Amino acid sequence: MDEYDMLHEAFEELGRTTKLVSVFFTSSREDGIHAIHWGDAHLDADRTFTWSHEERLLPVRA
C-alpha cells in the first residue's frame, strides 16, 4: 500500500468518526493575509466537505 492509499483510508475513517474544525485563508507575499475563515465541517461519502458553520474573521494588520 502506498502513501496516497494510506492517506485516503485515513481521510475516509476521519469522515466517519470526526467533526473537523478548519481554518482557511488567502494571502500574498506582498499584502499578507487577505481573508481568514473558520468553520465546522464533515467529510461526506463523495469526499466533499459539508460546512455546518463558517465564519469570517478579520485579519489584523501589523
N, CA, C and O atoms as a Maestro MAE file, in Angstrom:
{
 s_m_m2io_version
 :::
 2.0.0
}

f_m_ct {
 s_m_title
 :::
 protein
 m_atom[248] {
  # First column is atom index #
  i_m_mmod_type
  r_m_x_coord
  r_m_y_coord
  r_m_z_coord
  i_m_residue_number
  s_m_chain_name
  s_m_pdb_residue_name
  s_m_pdb_atom_name
  i_m_atomic_number
  :::
  1 25 0.860 -1.182 0.000 1 A "MET " " N  " 7
  2 3 0.000 0.000 0.000 1 A "MET " " CA " 6
  3 2 0.901 1.238 0.000 1 A "MET " " C  " 6
  4 15 1.800 1.361 0.831 1 A "MET " " O  " 8
  5 25 0.650 2.147 -0.936 2 A "ASP " " N  " 7
  6 3 1.497 3.341 -0.991 2 A "ASP " " CA " 6
  7 2 0.959 4.432 -0.061 2 A "ASP " " C  " 6
  8 15 -0.112 4.307 0.532 2 A "ASP " " O  " 8
  9 25 1.734 5.488 0.037 3 A "GLU " " N  " 7
  10 3 1.409 6.574 0.970 3 A "GLU " " CA " 6
  11 2 0.071 7.236 0.636 3 A "GLU " " C  " 6
  12 15 -0.681 7.595 1.542 3 A "GLU " " O  " 8
  13 25 -0.230 7.400 -0.646 4 A "TYR " " N  " 7
  14 3 -1.502 8.006 -1.057 4 A "TYR " " CA " 6
  15 2 -2.684 7.170 -0.580 4 A "TYR " " C  " 6
  16 15 -3.655 7.710 -0.051 4 A "TYR " " O  " 8
  17 25 -2.603 5.856 -0.766 5 A "ASP " " N  " 7
  18 3 -3.690 4.975 -0.335 5 A "ASP " " CA " 6
  19 2 -3.882 5.032 1.174 5 A "ASP " " C  " 6
  20 15 -5.015 5.012 1.655 5 A "ASP " " O  " 8
  21 25 -2.794 5.102 1.922 6 A "MET " " N  " 7
  22 3 -2.889 5.185 3.385 6 A "MET " " CA " 6
  23 2 -3.558 6.495 3.793 6 A "MET " " C  " 6
  24 15 -4.387 6.512 4.704 6 A "MET " " O  " 8
  25 25 -3.200 7.594 3.122 7 A "LEU " " N  " 7
  26 3 -3.817 8.886 3.417 7 A "LEU " " CA " 6
  27 2 -5.297 8.863 3.065 7 A "LEU " " C  " 6
  28 15 -6.124 9.387 3.811 7 A "LEU " " O  " 8
  29 25 -5.630 8.263 1.938 8 A "HIS " " N  " 7
  30 3 -7.022 8.132 1.506 8 A "HIS " " CA " 6
  31 2 -7.838 7.371 2.557 8 A "HIS " " C  " 6
  32 15 -8.936 7.802 2.910 8 A "HIS " " O  " 8
  33 25 -7.325 6.264 3.052 9 A "GLU " " N  " 7
  34 3 -8.019 5.491 4.087 9 A "GLU " " CA " 6
  35 2 -8.176 6.296 5.368 9 A "GLU " " C  " 6
  36 15 -9.221 6.239 6.016 9 A "GLU " " O  " 8
  37 25 -7.144 7.044 5.733 10 A "ALA " " N  " 7
  38 3 -7.212 7.857 6.954 10 A "ALA " " CA " 6
  39 2 -8.314 8.909 6.838 10 A "ALA " " C  " 6
  40 15 -9.045 9.134 7.803 10 A "ALA " " O  " 8
  41 25 -8.451 9.563 5.673 11 A "PHE " " N  " 7
  42 3 -9.500 10.564 5.496 11 A "PHE " " CA " 6
  43 2 -10.883 9.927 5.491 11 A "PHE " " C  " 6
  44 15 -11.834 10.524 5.995 11 A "PHE " " O  " 8
  45 25 -11.014 8.734 4.937 12 A "GLU " " N  " 7
  46 3 -12.307 8.056 4.981 12 A "GLU " " CA " 6
  47 2 -12.707 7.754 6.420 12 A "GLU " " C  " 6
  48 15 -13.858 7.968 6.799 12 A "GLU " " O  " 8
  49 25 -11.770 7.260 7.222 13 A "GLU " " N  " 7
  50 3 -12.048 6.990 8.634 13 A "GLU " " CA " 6
  51 2 -12.356 8.285 9.372 13 A "GLU " " C  " 6
  52 15 -13.275 8.333 10.191 13 A "GLU " " O  " 8
  53 25 -11.606 9.315 9.091 14 A "LEU " " N  " 7
  54 3 -11.830 10.619 9.715 14 A "LEU " " CA " 6
  55 2 -13.235 11.118 9.420 14 A "LEU " " C  " 6
  56 15 -13.904 11.646 10.308 14 A "LEU " " O  " 8
  57 25 -13.688 10.956 8.186 15 A "GLY " " N  " 7
  58 3 -15.025 11.407 7.806 15 A "GLY " " CA " 6
  59 2 -16.130 10.660 8.526 15 A "GLY " " C  " 6
  60 15 -17.202 11.220 8.757 15 A "GLY " " O  " 8
  61 25 -15.894 9.419 8.882 16 A "ARG " " N  " 7
  62 3 -16.920 8.635 9.578 16 A "ARG " " CA " 6
  63 2 -16.956 8.921 11.073 16 A "ARG " " C  " 6
  64 15 -17.997 8.746 11.707 16 A "ARG " " O  " 8
  65 25 -15.843 9.358 11.645 17 A "THR " " N  " 7
  66 3 -15.746 9.406 13.102 17 A "THR " " CA " 6
  67 2 -15.476 10.777 13.691 17 A "THR " " C  " 6
  68 15 -15.536 10.932 14.911 17 A "THR " " O  " 8
  69 25 -15.182 11.777 12.876 18 A "THR " " N  " 7
  70 3 -14.684 13.036 13.418 18 A "THR " " CA " 6
  71 2 -15.372 14.226 12.773 18 A "THR " " C  " 6
  72 15 -15.662 14.222 11.577 18 A "THR " " O  " 8
  73 25 -15.627 15.241 13.581 19 A "LYS " " N  " 7
  74 3 -16.073 16.530 13.062 19 A "LYS " " CA " 6
  75 2 -14.828 17.407 12.959 19 A "LYS " " C  " 6
  76 15 -14.014 17.435 13.883 19 A "LYS " " O  " 8
  77 25 -14.675 18.113 11.860 20 A "LEU " " N  " 7
  78 3 -13.493 18.921 11.621 20 A "LEU " " CA " 6
  79 2 -13.741 20.378 11.974 20 A "LEU " " C  " 6
  80 15 -14.820 20.911 11.716 20 A "LEU " " O  " 8
  81 25 -12.755 21.010 12.556 21 A "VAL " " N  " 7
  82 3 -12.740 22.461 12.702 21 A "VAL " " CA " 6
  83 2 -11.579 22.932 11.852 21 A "VAL " " C  " 6
  84 15 -10.431 22.561 12.096 21 A "VAL " " O  " 8
  85 25 -11.879 23.754 10.847 22 A "SER " " N  " 7
  86 3 -10.862 24.158 9.887 22 A "SER " " CA " 6
  87 2 -10.684 25.660 9.880 22 A "SER " " C  " 6
  88 15 -11.630 26.419 10.093 22 A "SER " " O  " 8
  89 25 -9.462 26.074 9.633 23 A "VAL " " N  " 7
  90 3 -9.135 27.478 9.421 23 A "VAL " " CA " 6
  91 2 -8.561 27.565 8.016 23 A "VAL " " C  " 6
  92 15 -7.635 26.831 7.672 23 A "VAL " " O  " 8
  93 25 -9.103 28.450 7.213 24 A "PHE " " N  " 7
  94 3 -8.598 28.605 5.855 24 A "PHE " " CA " 6
  95 2 -8.431 30.086 5.569 24 A "PHE " " C  " 6
  96 15 -9.163 30.920 6.100 24 A "PHE " " O  " 8
  97 25 -7.459 30.404 4.723 25 A "PHE " " N  " 7
  98 3 -7.147 31.800 4.466 25 A "PHE " " CA " 6
  99 2 -6.594 31.969 3.059 25 A "PHE " " C  " 6
  100 15 -6.165 31.008 2.420 25 A "PHE " " O  " 8
  101 25 -6.614 33.220 2.588 26 A "THR " " N  " 7
  102 3 -5.927 33.599 1.359 26 A "THR " " CA " 6
  103 2 -4.907 34.664 1.716 26 A "THR " " C  " 6
  104 15 -5.134 35.482 2.608 26 A "THR " " O  " 8
  105 25 -3.786 34.649 1.017 27 A "SER " " N  " 7
  106 3 -2.728 35.616 1.321 27 A "SER " " CA " 6
  107 2 -1.821 35.797 0.115 27 A "SER " " C  " 6
  108 15 -1.859 35.022 -0.841 27 A "SER " " O  " 8
  109 25 -1.012 36.836 0.186 28 A "SER " " N  " 7
  110 3 0.035 37.064 -0.803 28 A "SER " " CA " 6
  111 2 1.275 37.554 -0.069 28 A "SER " " C  " 6
  112 15 1.191 38.100 1.031 28 A "SER " " O  " 8
  113 25 2.398 37.353 -0.683 29 A "ARG " " N  " 7
  114 3 3.665 37.782 -0.075 29 A "ARG " " CA " 6
  115 2 3.693 39.293 0.120 29 A "ARG " " C  " 6
  116 15 4.203 39.781 1.129 29 A "ARG " " O  " 8
  117 25 3.150 40.032 -0.839 30 A "GLU " " N  " 7
  118 3 3.212 41.490 -0.788 30 A "GLU " " CA " 6
  119 2 2.216 42.095 0.214 30 A "GLU " " C  " 6
  120 15 2.546 43.044 0.925 30 A "GLU " " O  " 8
  121 25 0.995 41.537 0.263 31 A "ASP " " N  " 7
  122 3 -0.077 42.157 1.046 31 A "ASP " " CA " 6
  123 2 -0.436 41.412 2.322 31 A "ASP " " C  " 6
  124 15 -1.275 41.888 3.087 31 A "ASP " " O  " 8
  125 25 0.168 40.271 2.574 32 A "GLY " " N  " 7
  126 3 -0.155 39.495 3.765 32 A "GLY " " CA " 6
  127 2 -1.476 38.758 3.616 32 A "GLY " " C  " 6
  128 15 -1.864 38.382 2.510 32 A "GLY " " O  " 8
  129 25 -2.158 38.556 4.720 33 A "ILE " " N  " 7
  130 3 -3.409 37.790 4.730 33 A "ILE " " CA " 6
  131 2 -4.558 38.663 4.235 33 A "ILE " " C  " 6
  132 15 -4.758 39.774 4.725 33 A "ILE " " O  " 8
  133 25 -5.310 38.157 3.264 34 A "HIS " " N  " 7
  134 3 -6.466 38.878 2.712 34 A "HIS " " CA " 6
  135 2 -7.738 38.547 3.461 34 A "HIS " " C  " 6
  136 15 -8.520 39.441 3.784 34 A "HIS " " O  " 8
  137 25 -7.956 37.264 3.744 35 A "ALA " " N  " 7
  138 3 -9.190 36.817 4.385 35 A "ALA " " CA " 6
  139 2 -8.900 35.568 5.203 35 A "ALA " " C  " 6
  140 15 -8.072 34.742 4.822 35 A "ALA " " O  " 8
  141 25 -9.590 35.441 6.328 36 A "ILE " " N  " 7
  142 3 -9.483 34.265 7.186 36 A "ILE " " CA " 6
  143 2 -10.901 33.792 7.494 36 A "ILE " " C  " 6
  144 15 -11.778 34.598 7.805 36 A "ILE " " O  " 8
  145 25 -11.116 32.503 7.408 37 A "HIS " " N  " 7
  146 3 -12.399 31.902 7.752 37 A "HIS " " CA " 6
  147 2 -12.134 30.694 8.648 37 A "HIS " " C  " 6
  148 15 -11.067 30.084 8.579 37 A "HIS " " O  " 8
  149 25 -13.094 30.360 9.474 38 A "TRP " " N  " 7
  150 3 -13.028 29.112 10.244 38 A "TRP " " CA " 6
  151 2 -14.414 28.495 10.202 38 A "TRP " " C  " 6
  152 15 -15.405 29.173 9.930 38 A "TRP " " O  " 8
  153 25 -14.468 27.207 10.474 39 A "GLY " " N  " 7
  154 3 -15.775 26.562 10.464 39 A "GLY " " CA " 6
  155 2 -15.720 25.105 10.868 39 A "GLY " " C  " 6
  156 15 -14.651 24.500 10.954 39 A "GLY " " O  " 8
  157 25 -16.908 24.551 11.116 40 A "ASP " " N  " 7
  158 3 -17.086 23.125 11.397 40 A "ASP " " CA " 6
  159 2 -17.482 22.452 10.093 40 A "ASP " " C  " 6
  160 15 -18.289 22.980 9.327 40 A "ASP " " O  " 8
  161 25 -16.907 21.282 9.851 41 A "ALA " " N  " 7
  162 3 -17.230 20.561 8.624 41 A "ALA " " CA " 6
  163 2 -17.173 19.071 8.880 41 A "ALA " " C  " 6
  164 15 -16.585 18.603 9.854 41 A "ALA " " O  " 8
  165 25 -17.808 18.334 7.966 42 A "HIS " " N  " 7
  166 3 -17.639 16.887 7.988 42 A "HIS " " CA " 6
  167 2 -17.419 16.409 6.557 42 A "HIS " " C  " 6
  168 15 -17.851 17.049 5.598 42 A "HIS " " O  " 8
  169 25 -16.747 15.285 6.437 43 A "LEU " " N  " 7
  170 3 -16.423 14.712 5.137 43 A "LEU " " CA " 6
  171 2 -17.567 13.803 4.709 43 A "LEU " " C  " 6
  172 15 -17.925 12.865 5.421 43 A "LEU " " O  " 8
  173 25 -18.139 14.090 3.538 44 A "ASP " " N  " 7
  174 3 -19.241 13.293 3.011 44 A "ASP " " CA " 6
  175 2 -18.716 12.046 2.302 44 A "ASP " " C  " 6
  176 15 -17.523 11.935 2.018 44 A "ASP " " O  " 8
  177 25 -19.614 11.120 2.024 45 A "ALA " " N  " 7
  178 3 -19.243 9.873 1.354 45 A "ALA " " CA " 6
  179 2 -18.635 10.117 -0.022 45 A "ALA " " C  " 6
  180 15 -17.810 9.328 -0.483 45 A "ALA " " O  " 8
  181 25 -19.038 11.212 -0.686 46 A "ASP " " N  " 7
  182 3 -18.487 11.517 -2.014 46 A "ASP " " CA " 6
  183 2 -17.176 12.299 -1.928 46 A "ASP " " C  " 6
  184 15 -16.688 12.820 -2.930 46 A "ASP " " O  " 8
  185 25 -16.606 12.375 -0.710 47 A "ARG " " N  " 7
  186 3 -15.306 13.010 -0.439 47 A "ARG " " CA " 6
  187 2 -15.336 14.527 -0.585 47 A "ARG " " C  " 6
  188 15 -14.305 15.140 -0.865 47 A "ARG " " O  " 8
  189 25 -16.480 15.127 -0.405 48 A "THR " " N  " 7
  190 3 -16.581 16.579 -0.347 48 A "THR " " CA " 6
  191 2 -16.850 16.972 1.100 48 A "THR " " C  " 6
  192 15 -17.309 16.156 1.898 48 A "THR " " O  " 8
  193 25 -16.561 18.223 1.432 49 A "PHE " " N  " 7
  194 3 -16.811 18.726 2.771 49 A "PHE " " CA " 6
  195 2 -18.142 19.452 2.809 49 A "PHE " " C  " 6
  196 15 -18.482 20.192 1.886 49 A "PHE " " O  " 8
  197 25 -18.898 19.239 3.882 50 A "THR " " N  " 7
  198 3 -20.113 19.994 4.132 50 A "THR " " CA " 6
  199 2 -19.852 20.844 5.370 50 A "THR " " C  " 6
  200 15 -19.503 20.331 6.433 50 A "THR " " O  " 8
  201 25 -20.029 22.141 5.210 51 A "TRP " " N  " 7
  202 3 -19.778 23.069 6.311 51 A "TRP " " CA " 6
  203 2 -21.075 23.295 7.075 51 A "TRP " " C  " 6
  204 15 -22.065 23.743 6.496 51 A "TRP " " O  " 8
  205 25 -21.077 22.990 8.368 52 A "SER " " N  " 7
  206 3 -22.253 23.238 9.187 52 A "SER " " CA " 6
  207 2 -22.207 24.628 9.810 52 A "SER " " C  " 6
  208 15 -23.237 25.181 10.196 52 A "SER " " O  " 8
  209 25 -21.010 25.184 9.904 53 A "HIS " " N  " 7
  210 3 -20.839 26.549 10.412 53 A "HIS " " CA " 6
  211 2 -19.579 27.111 9.783 53 A "HIS " " C  " 6
  212 15 -18.555 26.430 9.725 53 A "HIS " " O  " 8
  213 25 -19.645 28.349 9.310 54 A "GLU " " N  " 7
  214 3 -18.493 29.021 8.727 54 A "GLU " " CA " 6
  215 2 -18.574 30.483 9.100 54 A "GLU " " C  " 6
  216 15 -19.645 31.085 9.028 54 A "GLU " " O  " 8
  217 25 -17.461 31.057 9.497 55 A "GLU " " N  " 7
  218 3 -17.442 32.447 9.947 55 A "GLU " " CA " 6
  219 2 -16.169 33.119 9.450 55 A "GLU " " C  " 6
  220 15 -15.085 32.540 9.516 55 A "GLU " " O  " 8
  221 25 -16.307 34.341 8.955 56 A "ARG " " N  " 7
  222 3 -15.149 35.118 8.512 56 A "ARG " " CA " 6
  223 2 -14.548 35.858 9.705 56 A "ARG " " C  " 6
  224 15 -15.269 36.422 10.527 56 A "ARG " " O  " 8
  225 25 -13.237 35.846 9.787 57 A "LEU " " N  " 7
  226 3 -12.502 36.587 10.805 57 A "LEU " " CA " 6
  227 2 -11.784 37.754 10.121 57 A "LEU " " C  " 6
  228 15 -11.415 37.654 8.951 57 A "LEU " " O  " 8
  229 25 -11.591 38.833 10.828 58 A "LEU " " N  " 7
  230 3 -10.904 39.980 10.254 58 A "LEU " " CA " 6
  231 2 -9.411 39.879 10.521 58 A "LEU " " C  " 6
  232 15 -9.000 39.724 11.671 58 A "LEU " " O  " 8
  233 25 -8.582 39.964 9.465 59 A "PRO " " N  " 7
  234 3 -7.135 39.934 9.682 59 A "PRO " " CA " 6
  235 2 -6.679 41.198 10.416 59 A "PRO " " C  " 6
  236 15 -7.231 42.280 10.217 59 A "PRO " " O  " 8
  237 25 -5.687 41.042 11.246 60 A "VAL " " N  " 7
  238 3 -5.117 42.174 11.976 60 A "VAL " " CA " 6
  239 2 -3.872 42.630 11.229 60 A "VAL " " C  " 6
  240 15 -2.982 41.825 10.954 60 A "VAL " " O  " 8
  241 25 -3.804 43.889 10.905 61 A "ARG " " N  " 7
  242 3 -2.634 44.445 10.209 61 A "ARG " " CA " 6
  243 2 -1.599 44.895 11.218 61 A "ARG " " C  " 6
  244 15 -1.929 45.504 12.236 61 A "ARG " " O  " 8
  245 25 -0.354 44.593 10.929 62 A "ALA " " N  " 7
  246 3 0.737 44.984 11.829 62 A "ALA " " CA " 6
  247 2 1.053 46.456 11.676 62 A "ALA " " C  " 6
  248 15 1.944 46.970 12.352 62 A "ALA " " O  " 8
  :::
 }
 m_bond[247] {
  # First column is bond index #
  i_m_from
  i_m_to
  i_m_order
  :::
  1 1 2 1
  2 2 3 1
  3 3 4 2
  4 3 5 1
  5 5 6 1
  6 6 7 1
  7 7 8 2
  8 7 9 1
  9 9 10 1
  10 10 11 1
  11 11 12 2
  12 11 13 1
  13 13 14 1
  14 14 15 1
  15 15 16 2
  16 15 17 1
  17 17 18 1
  18 18 19 1
  19 19 20 2
  20 19 21 1
  21 21 22 1
  22 22 23 1
  23 23 24 2
  24 23 25 1
  25 25 26 1
  26 26 27 1
  27 27 28 2
  28 27 29 1
  29 29 30 1
  30 30 31 1
  31 31 32 2
  32 31 33 1
  33 33 34 1
  34 34 35 1
  35 35 36 2
  36 35 37 1
  37 37 38 1
  38 38 39 1
  39 39 40 2
  40 39 41 1
  41 41 42 1
  42 42 43 1
  43 43 44 2
  44 43 45 1
  45 45 46 1
  46 46 47 1
  47 47 48 2
  48 47 49 1
  49 49 50 1
  50 50 51 1
  51 51 52 2
  52 51 53 1
  53 53 54 1
  54 54 55 1
  55 55 56 2
  56 55 57 1
  57 57 58 1
  58 58 59 1
  59 59 60 2
  60 59 61 1
  61 61 62 1
  62 62 63 1
  63 63 64 2
  64 63 65 1
  65 65 66 1
  66 66 67 1
  67 67 68 2
  68 67 69 1
  69 69 70 1
  70 70 71 1
  71 71 72 2
  72 71 73 1
  73 73 74 1
  74 74 75 1
  75 75 76 2
  76 75 77 1
  77 77 78 1
  78 78 79 1
  79 79 80 2
  80 79 81 1
  81 81 82 1
  82 82 83 1
  83 83 84 2
  84 83 85 1
  85 85 86 1
  86 86 87 1
  87 87 88 2
  88 87 89 1
  89 89 90 1
  90 90 91 1
  91 91 92 2
  92 91 93 1
  93 93 94 1
  94 94 95 1
  95 95 96 2
  96 95 97 1
  97 97 98 1
  98 98 99 1
  99 99 100 2
  100 99 101 1
  101 101 102 1
  102 102 103 1
  103 103 104 2
  104 103 105 1
  105 105 106 1
  106 106 107 1
  107 107 108 2
  108 107 109 1
  109 109 110 1
  110 110 111 1
  111 111 112 2
  112 111 113 1
  113 113 114 1
  114 114 115 1
  115 115 116 2
  116 115 117 1
  117 117 118 1
  118 118 119 1
  119 119 120 2
  120 119 121 1
  121 121 122 1
  122 122 123 1
  123 123 124 2
  124 123 125 1
  125 125 126 1
  126 126 127 1
  127 127 128 2
  128 127 129 1
  129 129 130 1
  130 130 131 1
  131 131 132 2
  132 131 133 1
  133 133 134 1
  134 134 135 1
  135 135 136 2
  136 135 137 1
  137 137 138 1
  138 138 139 1
  139 139 140 2
  140 139 141 1
  141 141 142 1
  142 142 143 1
  143 143 144 2
  144 143 145 1
  145 145 146 1
  146 146 147 1
  147 147 148 2
  148 147 149 1
  149 149 150 1
  150 150 151 1
  151 151 152 2
  152 151 153 1
  153 153 154 1
  154 154 155 1
  155 155 156 2
  156 155 157 1
  157 157 158 1
  158 158 159 1
  159 159 160 2
  160 159 161 1
  161 161 162 1
  162 162 163 1
  163 163 164 2
  164 163 165 1
  165 165 166 1
  166 166 167 1
  167 167 168 2
  168 167 169 1
  169 169 170 1
  170 170 171 1
  171 171 172 2
  172 171 173 1
  173 173 174 1
  174 174 175 1
  175 175 176 2
  176 175 177 1
  177 177 178 1
  178 178 179 1
  179 179 180 2
  180 179 181 1
  181 181 182 1
  182 182 183 1
  183 183 184 2
  184 183 185 1
  185 185 186 1
  186 186 187 1
  187 187 188 2
  188 187 189 1
  189 189 190 1
  190 190 191 1
  191 191 192 2
  192 191 193 1
  193 193 194 1
  194 194 195 1
  195 195 196 2
  196 195 197 1
  197 197 198 1
  198 198 199 1
  199 199 200 2
  200 199 201 1
  201 201 202 1
  202 202 203 1
  203 203 204 2
  204 203 205 1
  205 205 206 1
  206 206 207 1
  207 207 208 2
  208 207 209 1
  209 209 210 1
  210 210 211 1
  211 211 212 2
  212 211 213 1
  213 213 214 1
  214 214 215 1
  215 215 216 2
  216 215 217 1
  217 217 218 1
  218 218 219 1
  219 219 220 2
  220 219 221 1
  221 221 222 1
  222 222 223 1
  223 223 224 2
  224 223 225 1
  225 225 226 1
  226 226 227 1
  227 227 228 2
  228 227 229 1
  229 229 230 1
  230 230 231 1
  231 231 232 2
  232 231 233 1
  233 233 234 1
  234 234 235 1
  235 235 236 2
  236 235 237 1
  237 237 238 1
  238 238 239 1
  239 239 240 2
  240 239 241 1
  241 241 242 1
  242 242 243 1
  243 243 244 2
  244 243 245 1
  245 245 246 1
  246 246 247 1
  247 247 248 2
  :::
 }
}
